[in-house]
C-alpha cells in the first residue's frame, strides 16, 4: 500500500450528523410518549349533584347477601355462614330455604349474592352453595375472594 492510500483511509470519518438527528428524534418521541401515559390514568371530575336526570335523587345502596363457606372439622364438612348467621353444617337445603325466605321478605332477585369460600373448602360445596342460590331465585351470584387468605 502506498502512503497516500493509508492517509486516505485514515481521513475517512463517518458523518455523525444523521445519527445524532435520528437519536434526538427517538429521544423526543419517547419523552412525549411517557408524559401522555401518566395523564391518561384518571381524569378528576366534579359533577353537580342537582343537575341531570333524576336531579336531587338519593342513592340507595343495595345490601349484599354474603355467604361464607368455611372448612368444617371433618375434611368433607363445610360450615355455612349467611349474613353472620351460622346454618347447619353442610346442609345446603337449609341455605336454599334461608335464601327463599329472604326473597319472600322483599329481597331483590337481581340483588348481589356474594359467595366467599375458604381455600380449603371442597369445590363440590361451593357448587352446592351456588346451586342453592340459583334454586332460591337469586340471579346475580358472585364469587368473592378474601385477599388475606391463600391455599398455601
One Martini backbone bead per residue (centre of mass of N, CA, C, O) as a GRO file, in nm:
protein
  152
    1UNK     BB    1   0.099   0.034   0.018
    2UNK     BB    2   0.046   0.349   0.009
    3UNK     BB    3   0.056   0.651   0.170
    4UNK     BB    4  -0.204   0.768   0.045
    5UNK     BB    5  -0.394   0.537   0.124
    6UNK     BB    6  -0.356   0.561   0.431
    7UNK     BB    7  -0.446   0.856   0.456
    8UNK     BB    8  -0.731   0.814   0.334
    9UNK     BB    9  -0.832   0.611   0.549
   10UNK     BB   10  -0.786   0.807   0.794
   11UNK     BB   11  -0.984   1.043   0.675
   12UNK     BB   12  -1.219   0.853   0.713
   13UNK     BB   13  -1.533   0.979   0.831
   14UNK     BB   14  -1.816   0.953   0.967
   15UNK     BB   15  -2.130   1.087   0.954
   16UNK     BB   16  -2.304   1.200   1.259
   17UNK     BB   17  -2.555   1.375   1.205
   18UNK     BB   18  -2.781   1.163   1.140
   19UNK     BB   19  -2.754   1.008   1.405
   20UNK     BB   20  -2.829   1.240   1.596
   21UNK     BB   21  -3.106   1.297   1.477
   22UNK     BB   22  -3.235   1.020   1.533
   23UNK     BB   23  -3.189   1.015   1.839
   24UNK     BB   24  -3.354   1.272   1.902
   25UNK     BB   25  -3.625   1.175   1.791
   26UNK     BB   26  -3.651   0.931   1.978
   27UNK     BB   27  -3.631   1.083   2.245
   28UNK     BB   28  -3.880   1.266   2.200
   29UNK     BB   29  -4.086   1.043   2.163
   30UNK     BB   30  -4.053   0.913   2.450
   31UNK     BB   31  -4.110   1.166   2.617
   32UNK     BB   32  -4.400   1.214   2.511
   33UNK     BB   33  -4.519   0.933   2.574
   34UNK     BB   34  -4.483   0.944   2.890
   35UNK     BB   35  -4.651   1.203   2.949
   36UNK     BB   36  -4.927   1.082   2.847
   37UNK     BB   37  -4.954   0.828   3.028
   38UNK     BB   38  -5.002   0.980   3.305
   39UNK     BB   39  -5.270   1.145   3.211
   40UNK     BB   40  -5.456   0.871   3.158
   41UNK     BB   41  -5.541   0.751   3.432
   42UNK     BB   42  -5.706   1.022   3.535
   43UNK     BB   43  -6.012   1.213   3.562
   44UNK     BB   44  -6.101   1.480   3.723
   45UNK     BB   45  -6.432   1.511   3.865
   46UNK     BB   46  -6.716   1.750   3.901
   47UNK     BB   47  -7.045   1.691   3.980
   48UNK     BB   48  -7.348   1.793   4.007
   49UNK     BB   49  -7.623   1.675   4.198
   50UNK     BB   50  -7.872   1.871   4.065
   51UNK     BB   51  -7.800   1.746   3.783
   52UNK     BB   52  -7.993   1.582   3.573
   53UNK     BB   53  -8.108   1.285   3.593
   54UNK     BB   54  -8.251   1.287   3.892
   55UNK     BB   55  -8.248   1.528   4.054
   56UNK     BB   56  -8.197   1.487   4.391
   57UNK     BB   57  -8.125   1.199   4.411
   58UNK     BB   58  -8.110   0.913   4.587
   59UNK     BB   59  -7.878   0.682   4.705
   60UNK     BB   60  -7.906   0.332   4.710
   61UNK     BB   61  -7.781   0.059   4.883
   62UNK     BB   62  -7.748  -0.262   4.809
   63UNK     BB   63  -7.745  -0.528   4.977
   64UNK     BB   64  -7.541  -0.792   5.057
   65UNK     BB   65  -7.537  -1.133   5.027
   66UNK     BB   66  -7.349  -1.321   5.253
   67UNK     BB   67  -7.153  -1.621   5.189
   68UNK     BB   68  -6.984  -1.851   5.396
   69UNK     BB   69  -6.722  -2.095   5.343
   70UNK     BB   70  -6.612  -2.329   5.577
   71UNK     BB   71  -6.417  -2.530   5.732
   72UNK     BB   72  -6.447  -2.817   5.888
   73UNK     BB   73  -6.362  -3.074   6.088
   74UNK     BB   74  -6.410  -3.219   5.844
   75UNK     BB   75  -6.306  -3.267   5.519
   76UNK     BB   76  -6.629  -3.288   5.417
   77UNK     BB   77  -6.696  -3.036   5.563
   78UNK     BB   78  -6.929  -2.741   5.593
   79UNK     BB   79  -6.952  -2.415   5.676
   80UNK     BB   80  -7.241  -2.194   5.711
   81UNK     BB   81  -7.247  -1.833   5.647
   82UNK     BB   82  -7.530  -1.608   5.674
   83UNK     BB   83  -7.516  -1.314   5.772
   84UNK     BB   84  -7.390  -1.405   6.062
   85UNK     BB   85  -7.537  -1.693   6.019
   86UNK     BB   86  -7.543  -2.013   6.128
   87UNK     BB   87  -7.570  -2.304   5.966
   88UNK     BB   88  -7.598  -2.607   5.904
   89UNK     BB   89  -7.376  -2.840   5.840
   90UNK     BB   90  -7.396  -2.903   5.496
   91UNK     BB   91  -7.690  -2.761   5.457
   92UNK     BB   92  -7.821  -2.655   5.152
   93UNK     BB   93  -8.126  -2.652   5.203
   94UNK     BB   94  -8.120  -2.434   5.426
   95UNK     BB   95  -8.004  -2.218   5.241
   96UNK     BB   96  -8.239  -2.211   5.043
   97UNK     BB   97  -8.456  -2.136   5.253
   98UNK     BB   98  -8.323  -1.875   5.351
   99UNK     BB   99  -8.325  -1.735   5.070
  100UNK     BB  100  -8.632  -1.756   5.023
  101UNK     BB  101  -8.705  -1.582   5.270
  102UNK     BB  102  -8.563  -1.327   5.168
  103UNK     BB  103  -8.734  -1.303   4.910
  104UNK     BB  104  -9.012  -1.289   5.061
  105UNK     BB  105  -8.915  -1.024   5.233
  106UNK     BB  106  -8.790  -0.836   4.965
  107UNK     BB  107  -8.573  -0.929   4.801
  108UNK     BB  108  -8.372  -0.902   4.533
  109UNK     BB  109  -8.315  -1.111   4.263
  110UNK     BB  110  -8.078  -0.903   4.147
  111UNK     BB  111  -7.918  -0.921   4.377
  112UNK     BB  112  -7.638  -0.964   4.555
  113UNK     BB  113  -7.439  -1.266   4.582
  114UNK     BB  114  -7.180  -1.360   4.805
  115UNK     BB  115  -6.919  -1.597   4.766
  116UNK     BB  116  -6.719  -1.719   5.037
  117UNK     BB  117  -6.431  -1.924   5.012
  118UNK     BB  118  -6.238  -2.134   5.143
  119UNK     BB  119  -5.956  -2.291   5.021
  120UNK     BB  120  -6.040  -2.578   5.176
  121UNK     BB  121  -6.286  -2.604   5.024
  122UNK     BB  122  -6.478  -2.785   4.844
  123UNK     BB  123  -6.619  -2.765   4.534
  124UNK     BB  124  -6.894  -2.900   4.591
  125UNK     BB  125  -6.983  -2.682   4.799
  126UNK     BB  126  -6.980  -2.440   4.610
  127UNK     BB  127  -7.185  -2.559   4.407
  128UNK     BB  128  -7.413  -2.601   4.614
  129UNK     BB  129  -7.442  -2.300   4.685
  130UNK     BB  130  -7.502  -2.201   4.400
  131UNK     BB  131  -7.753  -2.378   4.362
  132UNK     BB  132  -7.916  -2.260   4.600
  133UNK     BB  133  -7.933  -1.972   4.488
  134UNK     BB  134  -8.078  -2.041   4.222
  135UNK     BB  135  -8.322  -2.199   4.345
  136UNK     BB  136  -8.420  -1.942   4.513
  137UNK     BB  137  -8.382  -1.686   4.272
  138UNK     BB  138  -8.103  -1.592   4.227
  139UNK     BB  139  -7.902  -1.418   3.963
  140UNK     BB  140  -7.657  -1.260   4.134
  141UNK     BB  141  -7.379  -1.449   4.148
  142UNK     BB  142  -7.081  -1.414   4.343
  143UNK     BB  143  -6.740  -1.428   4.374
  144UNK     BB  144  -6.531  -1.419   4.657
  145UNK     BB  145  -6.223  -1.273   4.782
  146UNK     BB  146  -5.969  -1.326   5.020
  147UNK     BB  147  -5.663  -1.167   5.022
  148UNK     BB  148  -5.550  -1.293   5.308
  149UNK     BB  149  -5.592  -1.568   5.168
  150UNK     BB  150  -5.455  -1.902   5.116
  151UNK     BB  151  -5.375  -2.231   5.006
  152UNK     BB  152  -5.072  -2.243   5.144
   0.00000   0.00000   0.00000
